[in-house]
Amino acid sequence: MNEKRLIDREELDKMLDENVWTLHRFHHDSIKCGGCNYTTSTTYWAEESRVAAMEKMMENTPDEQEPSGLCGTCMSDLLTGDGIKIVGLKN
């Protein structure tokens, strides 16, 4: 299991306090999750915009690896914590 998570609970709490963000999905041929290190083809990152999500993923990924976020299980673990409220936006 990976020792360092890309987004930890403290960082997620800070994001919730500071702004509203969107959960972004990224598709890959095959990549390791930044949380559990399992191989997946879809990762997620929560940020204000897709561009900001990609930039944050690149900042938090070692140079020799393709930027990745968290697999669905790891992102779900973060989003099911206390104090998190998911609100849908009206079109």
Sine and cosine of phi, psi and omega as CSV:
sin_phi,cos_phi,sin_psi,cos_psi,sin_omega,cos_omega
0.00,0.00,0.60,-0.80,-0.02,-1.00
-0.93,0.36,0.72,-0.69,-0.02,-1.00
-0.95,0.31,-0.61,0.79,-0.09,-1.00
-0.93,-0.36,0.85,-0.53,0.06,-1.00
-0.99,0.12,0.51,-0.86,0.03,-1.00
-0.92,0.38,-0.67,0.74,0.09,-1.00
-0.83,-0.56,0.85,-0.53,0.07,-1.00
-0.98,-0.19,0.11,-0.99,-0.09,-1.00
-0.86,0.51,-0.64,0.77,-0.01,-1.00
-0.89,0.45,-0.67,0.74,0.01,-1.00
-0.92,0.39,-0.62,0.78,0.02,-1.00
-0.91,0.42,-0.67,0.75,0.06,-1.00
-0.87,0.50,-0.65,0.76,0.01,-1.00
-0.89,0.45,-0.67,0.74,0.02,-1.00
-0.87,0.49,-0.66,0.75,-0.02,-1.00
-0.92,0.40,-0.59,0.81,0.02,-1.00
-0.94,0.35,-0.56,0.83,-0.17,-0.99
-1.00,-0.04,-0.51,0.86,-0.10,-0.99
-0.31,-0.95,0.09,-1.00,0.13,-0.99
-0.99,-0.14,0.68,-0.73,-0.03,-1.00
-0.74,-0.68,0.19,-0.98,-0.01,-1.00
-0.87,-0.50,0.57,-0.82,0.07,-1.00
-1.00,0.05,0.84,-0.54,-0.05,-1.00
-0.94,-0.33,0.66,-0.75,0.01,-1.00
-0.96,-0.27,0.69,-0.72,0.03,-1.00
-0.82,-0.58,0.72,-0.69,0.01,-1.00
-0.98,-0.22,0.64,-0.77,-0.02,-1.00
-0.71,-0.71,0.34,-0.94,0.13,-0.99
-0.91,0.42,-0.77,0.63,0.05,-1.00
-0.21,-0.98,0.77,-0.64,-0.08,-1.00
-0.47,-0.88,0.38,-0.92,0.05,-1.00
-1.00,0.02,0.70,-0.71,0.08,-1.00
-0.91,0.41,0.64,-0.77,0.03,-1.00
-0.96,0.29,-0.16,0.99,0.00,-1.00
-0.98,-0.19,-0.88,0.47,-0.10,-0.99
-0.99,-0.14,-0.22,0.98,0.01,-1.00
0.95,0.30,0.22,0.97,0.08,-1.00
-0.98,0.22,0.42,-0.91,0.04,-1.00
-0.98,0.20,0.71,-0.70,-0.01,-1.00
-0.54,-0.84,0.22,-0.98,0.07,-1.00
-0.92,-0.39,-0.10,0.99,0.01,-1.00
-0.72,-0.69,0.77,-0.64,0.09,-1.00
-0.79,-0.62,0.28,-0.96,-0.07,-1.00
-0.76,-0.65,0.48,-0.88,0.08,-1.00
-0.54,-0.84,0.68,-0.73,0.01,-1.00
-0.98,-0.19,0.84,-0.53,-0.02,-1.00
-0.31,-0.95,0.18,-0.98,-0.03,-1.00
-0.89,0.46,-0.61,0.79,-0.02,-1.00
-0.61,-0.80,0.28,-0.96,0.03,-1.00
-0.89,0.45,-0.63,0.78,0.03,-1.00
-0.89,0.45,-0.72,0.70,0.02,-1.00
-0.89,0.45,-0.60,0.80,0.03,-1.00
-0.89,0.45,-0.71,0.70,0.01,-1.00
-0.89,0.45,-0.67,0.74,0.02,-1.00
-0.88,0.47,-0.68,0.73,-0.02,-1.00
-0.92,0.39,-0.64,0.77,0.05,-1.00
-0.89,0.46,-0.67,0.74,0.00,-1.00
-0.91,0.42,-0.62,0.78,0.04,-1.00
-0.89,0.46,-0.54,0.84,-0.11,-0.99
-0.97,-0.22,0.24,0.97,0.01,-1.00
-0.86,-0.50,0.73,-0.68,0.05,-1.00
-0.82,0.57,0.52,-0.86,-0.09,-1.00
-0.81,0.59,-0.59,0.81,-0.09,-1.00
-0.99,0.15,-0.01,1.00,-0.04,-1.00
-0.91,-0.43,0.43,-0.90,0.12,-0.99
-0.94,0.33,0.70,-0.71,0.02,-1.00
-0.84,0.54,0.73,-0.68,0.01,-1.00
-0.62,-0.79,0.35,-0.94,0.07,-1.00
-0.96,-0.27,-0.67,-0.74,-0.01,-1.00
-0.94,-0.34,0.53,-0.85,0.08,-1.00
-0.93,0.36,0.17,-0.98,-0.03,-1.00
-0.86,0.52,-0.62,0.79,0.00,-1.00
-0.92,0.40,-0.72,0.69,-0.01,-1.00
-0.91,0.40,-0.65,0.76,0.03,-1.00
-0.91,0.41,-0.64,0.77,0.04,-1.00
-0.88,0.47,-0.64,0.77,0.04,-1.00
-0.86,0.52,-0.67,0.74,0.01,-1.00
-0.93,0.36,-0.64,0.77,-0.10,-1.00
-0.98,0.19,-0.20,0.98,-0.01,-1.00
-0.99,-0.14,0.25,0.97,0.02,-1.00
-0.97,0.25,0.23,-0.97,0.04,-1.00
-0.89,0.46,0.60,-0.80,0.10,-0.99
0.99,0.11,0.06,1.00,0.00,-1.00
-0.98,-0.18,0.79,-0.61,0.02,-1.00
-0.83,-0.55,0.83,-0.56,0.03,-1.00
-0.99,-0.15,0.84,-0.55,-0.05,-1.00
-0.87,-0.49,0.79,-0.61,0.05,-1.00
-0.98,0.20,0.51,-0.86,0.03,-1.00
-0.99,-0.16,0.65,-0.76,0.07,-1.00
-0.99,0.15,0.60,-0.80,0.02,-1.00
-0.98,0.21,0.00,0.00,0.00,0.00
